């Protein structure tokens, strides 16, 4: 974090020992250790909160993307519905049943055609 190496820490410890004295130095080191522990705990909490907020932001971004995709699909559906006539009549050349079909033996005989002898 501060890019302090072992030699710098050793120099700081020697200066602190000379300034504070050998009797109070252990208490100073303990107090400094507690502060460092608290600072690390606070930094860890902040890091965790940041990660949670980042995850929430990513989830929100995914939801927004999904909603925009859905909106685009609705737009396409609406455009397609506008181009398809819903109540348009069927064309006169086709019927729902497919019309009369020719069989393998030839054209089908319609019911309007009567045989000349009137029988079967």
C-alpha positions as CSV (number, residue, x, y, z in Angstrom):
1,X,0.0,0.0,0.0
2,X,2.7,2.5,1.0
3,X,5.5,0.6,-0.7
4,X,7.6,0.5,2.5
5,X,10.2,-2.2,2.6
6,X,11.8,-4.0,5.6
7,X,14.8,-1.6,5.8
8,X,12.5,1.5,6.1
9,X,10.5,-0.2,8.8
10,X,13.7,-1.0,10.7
11,X,14.9,2.6,10.5
12,X,11.5,3.8,11.8
13,X,11.6,1.3,14.6
14,X,15.1,2.4,15.7
15,X,14.1,6.1,15.6
16,X,11.0,5.4,17.6
17,X,13.0,3.4,20.1
18,X,15.4,6.3,20.5
19,X,12.6,8.9,20.8
20,X,10.2,7.0,23.1
21,X,12.7,5.0,25.1
22,X,13.0,1.3,25.8
23,X,10.4,1.2,28.6
24,X,7.5,2.7,26.6
25,X,8.4,1.2,23.2
26,X,6.5,-2.2,23.7
27,X,3.3,-0.3,24.6
28,X,3.8,2.0,21.5
29,X,4.2,-1.1,19.3
30,X,1.0,-2.7,20.7
31,X,-1.0,0.5,20.2
32,X,0.3,0.9,16.7
33,X,-0.6,-2.8,16.0
34,X,-4.2,-2.2,17.3
35,X,-4.5,0.8,15.0
36,X,-3.2,-1.1,12.1
37,X,-5.7,-3.9,12.8
38,X,-8.6,-1.5,13.0
39,X,-7.5,0.2,9.8
40,X,-7.3,-3.2,8.0
41,X,-10.7,-4.1,9.3
42,X,-12.2,-0.8,8.1
43,X,-10.5,-1.3,4.7
44,X,-11.8,-4.8,4.5
45,X,-15.4,-3.7,5.2
46,X,-15.1,-0.9,2.7
47,X,-13.8,-3.4,0.1
48,X,-16.7,-5.8,0.8
49,X,-19.2,-3.0,0.6
50,X,-17.7,-1.8,-2.7
51,X,-17.9,-5.3,-4.1
52,X,-21.5,-5.7,-3.1
53,X,-22.4,-2.4,-4.7
54,X,-20.5,-3.4,-7.8
55,X,-22.5,-6.7,-8.0
56,X,-25.7,-4.7,-7.6
57,X,-24.7,-2.4,-10.4
58,X,-23.9,-5.3,-12.7
59,X,-27.2,-6.9,-11.9
60,X,-29.0,-3.7,-12.6
61,X,-27.1,-3.3,-15.9
62,X,-28.1,-6.9,-16.9
63,X,-31.8,-6.1,-16.1
64,X,-31.7,-2.9,-18.1
65,X,-30.2,-4.7,-21.1
66,X,-32.8,-7.4,-20.8
67,X,-35.6,-4.8,-20.6
68,X,-34.2,-3.1,-23.7
69,X,-34.1,-6.4,-25.6
70,X,-37.7,-7.0,-24.6
71,X,-38.8,-3.5,-25.7
72,X,-37.1,-4.1,-29.1
73,X,-38.9,-7.4,-29.4
74,X,-42.2,-5.7,-28.6
75,X,-41.5,-3.1,-31.2
76,X,-40.8,-5.8,-33.8
77,X,-44.0,-7.6,-32.9
78,X,-46.0,-4.4,-33.2
79,X,-44.5,-3.6,-36.6
80,X,-45.2,-7.1,-37.7
81,X,-48.8,-6.9,-36.5
82,X,-49.2,-3.6,-38.4
83,X,-48.1,-5.3,-41.7
84,X,-50.4,-8.3,-41.3
85,X,-54.0,-7.6,-42.1
86,X,-56.0,-9.3,-39.4
87,X,-59.6,-9.1,-40.9
88,X,-58.6,-9.4,-44.6
89,X,-60.7,-11.8,-46.7
90,X,-59.1,-14.9,-48.1
91,X,-58.0,-14.7,-51.7
92,X,-60.6,-16.2,-54.2
93,X,-58.2,-18.7,-55.7
94,X,-57.7,-20.7,-52.5
95,X,-60.0,-22.3,-50.0
96,X,-59.5,-23.5,-46.5
97,X,-59.8,-27.2,-47.5
98,X,-57.3,-26.9,-50.3
99,X,-59.7,-27.2,-53.2
100,X,-60.3,-30.3,-55.3
101,X,-57.3,-32.5,-55.7
102,X,-56.4,-34.7,-58.6
103,X,-55.9,-38.4,-57.7
104,X,-53.5,-40.9,-59.2
105,X,-56.1,-42.2,-61.6
106,X,-56.9,-38.8,-63.1
107,X,-59.0,-35.7,-62.3
108,X,-61.6,-36.0,-59.5
109,X,-65.2,-36.0,-60.5
110,X,-67.2,-33.3,-58.9
111,X,-70.6,-33.9,-57.5
112,X,-72.1,-31.5,-60.1
113,X,-71.1,-33.7,-63.0
114,X,-73.9,-36.3,-63.7
115,X,-73.5,-39.5,-65.7
116,X,-75.6,-39.5,-68.8
117,X,-77.3,-42.8,-68.0
118,X,-78.3,-41.5,-64.6
119,X,-77.0,-44.6,-62.8
120,X,-74.1,-45.7,-60.9
